[in-house]
């Protein structure tokens, strides 16, 4: 059973794009100068484009639960350390990996949901032009990964 996550529109995406579009409609509807109307049309257009293309939420294809994703980047030299820490993790102790942001050879994806209290972690390796998975998806409690995500 492999966990897969699909990109979806989050509530934040919908709220921002609809607010932008409504503000643009208000600017167009007001009896103001042409330049303000042009700004209003631009805001309407930007809100529609954001609604069509902005997808920052993630959903588990199996259960339908929504998740928030956090990415952390690490140098390639830390691959064995990260893999061993993910595999040998014991419940109740936090995962702490240092040297984050010192390279882009590895990407650690963290999917978390505060309501369900669980999180999923997977390590990806950079192969020219894309990241490919190099570990399975690990399941943890959300309290365990707070040190890793910083939130």
C-alpha positions as CSV (number, residue, x, y, z in Angstrom):
1,X,0.0,0.0,0.0
2,X,1.8,3.1,-1.2
3,X,0.6,6.6,-0.2
4,X,0.0,9.0,-3.0
5,X,-1.0,12.6,-2.7
6,X,-2.6,14.8,-5.3
7,X,-2.6,18.5,-5.6
8,X,-5.9,20.3,-4.8
9,X,-7.1,23.8,-4.3
10,X,-6.9,24.7,-0.6
11,X,-9.3,27.0,1.1
12,X,-6.6,29.7,1.2
13,X,-6.3,29.5,-2.6
14,X,-10.0,30.0,-3.1
15,X,-10.2,32.8,-0.6
16,X,-7.3,34.8,-2.1
17,X,-8.5,34.4,-5.7
18,X,-12.1,35.3,-4.9
19,X,-11.1,38.3,-2.8
20,X,-8.9,39.5,-5.6
21,X,-11.7,39.1,-8.1
22,X,-14.3,40.8,-5.9
23,X,-12.0,43.7,-5.2
24,X,-11.4,44.1,-9.0
25,X,-15.2,44.0,-9.7
26,X,-15.7,46.7,-7.0
27,X,-13.0,48.9,-8.6
28,X,-14.6,48.5,-12.1
29,X,-18.1,49.2,-10.7
30,X,-17.1,52.5,-9.0
31,X,-17.3,55.7,-11.0
32,X,-13.5,56.4,-11.1
33,X,-10.9,57.1,-13.7
34,X,-9.9,54.8,-16.5
35,X,-6.6,53.9,-14.8
36,X,-8.5,52.6,-11.7
37,X,-10.8,50.6,-14.0
38,X,-7.8,49.0,-15.7
39,X,-6.4,48.0,-12.4
40,X,-9.8,46.5,-11.5
41,X,-9.8,44.5,-14.8
42,X,-6.3,43.3,-14.1
43,X,-7.3,42.2,-10.6
44,X,-10.3,40.3,-12.0
45,X,-8.1,38.6,-14.5
46,X,-5.4,37.8,-11.9
47,X,-8.1,36.3,-9.6
48,X,-9.5,34.1,-12.3
49,X,-6.0,32.9,-13.3
50,X,-5.2,32.1,-9.7
51,X,-8.4,30.2,-9.3
52,X,-7.6,28.1,-12.4
53,X,-4.0,27.3,-11.7
54,X,-3.2,27.7,-8.0
55,X,-3.2,24.4,-6.1
56,X,-1.3,24.4,-2.8
57,X,-3.2,21.8,-0.9
58,X,-2.7,18.0,-1.0
59,X,-5.2,15.2,-0.6
60,X,-4.5,11.5,0.2
61,X,-6.0,9.6,-2.8
62,X,-6.9,6.7,-0.5
63,X,-8.7,8.4,2.4
64,X,-9.5,11.8,1.0
65,X,-7.9,13.6,4.0
66,X,-6.4,17.0,3.2
67,X,-2.7,17.7,4.0
68,X,-0.4,20.6,4.1
69,X,3.1,20.0,2.5
70,X,6.4,21.3,3.8
71,X,9.6,20.8,1.8
72,X,13.1,20.7,3.3
73,X,16.3,20.6,1.1
74,X,19.5,18.9,2.1
75,X,23.0,18.2,0.6
76,X,23.5,14.8,-1.1
77,X,26.1,13.8,1.5
78,X,23.3,13.5,4.2
79,X,21.3,10.8,2.4
80,X,22.4,7.9,4.6
81,X,22.0,10.0,7.8
82,X,18.4,11.0,6.8
83,X,17.4,7.5,5.7
84,X,18.7,5.9,8.9
85,X,17.0,8.5,11.1
86,X,13.7,8.0,9.2
87,X,13.9,4.1,9.4
88,X,15.1,3.8,13.0
89,X,12.9,6.4,14.5
90,X,11.3,5.5,17.8
91,X,7.9,6.8,18.9
92,X,8.0,9.6,21.4
93,X,11.3,11.2,20.2
94,X,11.4,14.0,17.7
95,X,13.2,13.8,14.4
96,X,15.9,16.4,14.1
97,X,18.0,16.8,11.0
98,X,20.5,19.6,10.8
99,X,22.3,21.3,7.8
100,X,19.0,22.1,6.1
101,X,19.3,24.5,3.2
102,X,23.0,23.7,2.4
103,X,22.3,21.9,-0.8
104,X,19.7,20.8,-3.2
105,X,20.6,17.1,-3.8
106,X,17.8,15.8,-1.5
107,X,14.3,17.0,-0.8
108,X,12.3,15.8,2.2
109,X,8.5,16.2,1.8
110,X,6.4,16.4,4.9
111,X,2.6,16.0,4.6
112,X,0.8,16.9,7.8
113,X,-2.8,17.2,9.0
114,X,-3.4,18.8,12.4
115,X,-7.0,17.4,12.7
116,X,-6.0,13.8,12.3
117,X,-2.7,14.2,14.1
118,X,-0.6,12.3,11.7
119,X,2.1,13.1,9.2
120,X,3.8,11.4,6.3
121,X,7.5,11.9,5.3
122,X,9.3,10.9,2.1
123,X,12.8,11.5,0.9
124,X,13.5,12.4,-2.8
125,X,16.8,12.5,-4.7
126,X,17.5,15.0,-7.5
127,X,18.1,13.3,-10.8
128,X,18.6,15.8,-13.6
129,X,15.4,17.8,-14.1
130,X,13.3,16.0,-11.5
131,X,13.2,14.6,-8.0
132,X,12.6,10.8,-7.7
133,X,11.6,9.0,-4.5
134,X,14.5,7.2,-2.8
135,X,12.6,6.0,0.3
136,X,9.1,4.8,1.1
137,X,6.5,7.0,2.7
138,X,6.9,6.9,6.5
139,X,4.0,7.6,8.9
140,X,4.5,9.5,12.1
141,X,2.6,11.4,14.8
142,X,2.5,15.1,14.1
143,X,4.2,15.8,17.4
144,X,7.2,13.8,16.3
145,X,8.0,16.0,13.3
146,X,7.5,19.4,14.8
147,X,11.2,19.8,15.3
148,X,11.7,19.0,11.6
149,X,9.1,21.3,10.2
150,X,9.7,24.1,12.7
151,X,5.9,24.7,13.2
